[in-house]
Structure formats: structure tokens, C-alpha cells
Amino acid sequence: MRPESTALTSPRADVLTETVEGFGTVRFTPVDPATDSAVLHSWVVEERAQFWGMNGASRELVQEIYEDVDRRDTHHAYMVRLDDEPVALFQTYEPAEDRISECYPVREGDIGVHLMLAPVTGRPRPGFSRTLIGSLIRFTFRDPAVRRAVAEPDAANDKAVALMNRLGFVRQGEIVLPEIDLPEVYLPEKRAVLAFMDRPAVLPAAVAIDAS
């Protein structure tokens, strides 16, 4: 089970729900800052989440940050659940309205993505990563207008870069995202790996998992 004692149900409607035979139901639900802040806070303060930039944050600050995201039309945060258990935070954004626009020529149809996996507790589920990756790809490209996904993990975050490779992104090189210092948000300068995933000709199917 991932993670322990966090099976909270959001009052918000799911954006995408899909059931994989022999595995479970994957749900993408817009983050509810008040409901989800406790779970998110428990994730972002862990040492493994240092590159998320919230290691010293309070639960109240985490809630405020996602309240700010919630107010935006260009940035979105989703809680990903497997059978009601939170397993990941997935964020999307419009690159033209983000600091990354200063680092590469944005194309129409681009969508930026961020992913944080929940900490693993207990025995891992067979097929978890493969199933989640398929769900993430289907979710990212569910709108036919989306032609390319953009990722920019911290260049020093080897695990995130490896996950990006497993998802199918193609590395383009390194960039430096500029510092943002505004009353509602502060983001330090960030050296990142820029990578793209073109829209697949055929989206992966939600296939049954052999859990033997």
C-alpha cells in the first residue's frame, strides 16, 4: 500500500478515471489544498523531495502554495490515486506562461509536466511503475491539442532524470531557469535538464497487469 494511512477522498470530481484489470483504479483529481495539504506536506518535507524546494515548509505554507496554483488558469495540480490511495502528485502548466519560456522556443501544443511519486511503504505492487506511466501518458495527451510534453527536472536529481527517461522523454540538454521573486511565490534559479516527449501516434492502452 502507498502510502500508509492517507486514503482521503477529495470532494472534487475526477478528471480522469481508468480501471486496469487485475491492478486497480487510477484516478486523477484536482488537488484540494485544504484536503490534500497534509498528504502533500508529508511528502515534500522528506529528504528525498529536496529538489521540490519545500523541505522546511509548514503544512500551512504547502496549503498556501497549492491555493496559489489553484487560482491559476495556466498551472494545474492533480492528486493521483490508486484504489483511493494517493500515489503521486502530477502538475501541468502552459510553458508560455512559465519561466521555462525564457529557456527554449515554446511551440503551440506544448504542455509542461512535473511528477512527484509518493514514498513507498510496505511491499511494492507488481507492475506499479509500468501502469502508472501508461496512465500519466494518457492523461497528459487526453486533449488532442496537446502535441508535446516538456519536462525540466533539476539536473542534480538523478532519480527524476532516470524516471523522465523511463517515461519516454528525450533529453535535449541543460538549461538554467531564472529566479522568480514575487510576493506570492519565490523560485530560486535552477539548473535543469530540458526534455521533450512528442505525442504518441497511438496512446498506450490500459492493459491488464500480470501480478503473478
N, C-alpha and C positions, 0 to 999 in steps of 0.2 A: 504494500500500500504506500502511496506517495501523496503528500507527506502525512505524518501522523496527526490525528485529531484536528483536521482542518476542513471537514466536509460541510462547509457552509453553503447554503443555497442563496444565490443572488436574486433580488427581486426583479432584476432586469431580464428582458427577453433575450434568448439566444439568437445570435446572428447566423450561426451555422451549427447544425447537429447532425452527426452521422454515426451509425452503428456498424461496427465491424464484427462479423460473426466470430464467436469464439474468443473475443477480446473485450469488447465493451463499447460504450457510447462516448464519443468525443464531442465536447460542447465548447463553442467559442461564445463568450458572453462579455459585453462591455463591462469594464471594471467599474464597480460601485465603490467610490473612495471610502465611504463610511463603513460599508460591509466588509470590504476586502482589505482594508488597510492593515489589520492585524496579521493576516497571512503574508501580505507583501512585505511588511516590516520584518517578520521573522526570516524572510529570505534575504533581503538586501543588506541586513546587518551581519550576515555570515562572512567570514574571511574570504571564502571562495567568490563572493559577489563584489569584491573590492573595485572591480572595473565598472560597476554600475554607479559608483560615486556616492553611495548613501550609507557607508559603513557606520558612521557616527550619528545617523539620523534618528530622531524620535519617531514614535508611531504617528504623532500629530503632524510632524513635518512630512512624512510619507503621504499621509492623507491630503495635506495641502498641495503637495506636488501633483497628485493624481486628480485633485479637484481642478487644478490649472489645466491639465491635459483634457479633462472632461469638458471644459469650457471651449475648447478649440474645435474648429471645423476641419483643420488640416492634420491634426495629430490624434491618434486613437489608441486606446489600450484595452486589451482583451484578456480575461482570465480563461485559461484553457483547462477544462476538467475532463477527467476520465471516470465515468461512473460516479459523478458528483465530487470526486477528489481533485483538488487543484493540482495540476502537474506542470504548468508553465504560465508565464506571462508573455504575451505576444503583442508588440506595438507596431503600428504602421504610421507612416507620415508621408506628406507630399514633399518631395525633395526641393521643389521650387520655393517652398515656404520654410525651409530649414537651412541651417548654416552650411550644410553639405553643398548647397548650390554654389558656394564660393570655391568649391574644390573640383568640380567637373561640370561639363555641359549637360544640363538636365534635358531629357527628352520628354515629349508628351507621352503619357502612358507609363512613366516611371513611378514606382512606389517604394518607399524606404521601409525597412523592417528591423526590429530589434527583438531578440528572444532571450528569455531567462528561464532555465529549467528549474523545477522545484528540487530541493535536496532529496536524495534517495534515502528512504528509511525502510528497513526490512528487506525482504527478498525481491529483487527486480523482476518485473513481469517479462516473460519471453516475448520478443517481438515488439517491445515498447517503442524503441527508437525508430524502427522502420515504419511502424504505424503512425507515430506522431509526425514524422517527416512528411508522409503522404498527406496527412490532414492539413499540415501547415501549407504545403504547396497548393492544395485545392482551395484553401481559404484565401491565400494571397491572390490567386488568379481567378477567383469566383466572378469578378467583374470582367467582361470581355474587353473593356477599355484598358485594362492593365496589361502592358506589353513587356515590362521588365521590372524585376525586383532588384533593389540596391541594398547592399549591406556594408557596414563600416565598423567592424569590431576593433577594439583597441589593439594596436599592433603588438603589444606585450602580452595579450591574453591568448596564450597558445591554445587553451581548450576551446575558446569561442571561435578561433580561426579554424581549428580542426572540425568543429561542428558545422561551420559555414561550408567547409569542403564537402562534408557528408550530405548536406542539404542539396548540393549541386551547384553552388556558386562558383564562378570563375574569377580568380584573383587578377586584378588589373595593376596593382602597385600600391604604394603607400601615399597617404595624403596627411595634411595637418589641418584639422578642423579648428577654426578660430575660436577664441574665448568669447563667451556671451555673458555680459554682466548687466542684468536688468532687475528692476525691483521684484518681479515675480519669479525670476529664475536666474541661476548662475551656473554656467558650464565652463569649466576650465579648458584651455587649449588641449587638443587631443591628437596624438599621432595614431592614425588608423590605417587599416587595410581596406582598400576600396575593392568591391567585388560585385559582379552582376550575375543575375540568372534570367535568361530570356524566357519568355512564355513558352512552355512545352507545347509541341504540336498537338499532343493528346495528354490531358491531365491524368495522373495516376489514379487507378480505381481503388475504391475502399474494399480490398480483398480480405478474405478470411485468413486468420492467423493460425498457423500450426503451433500450438503451445505445448507440444509433447516434448 
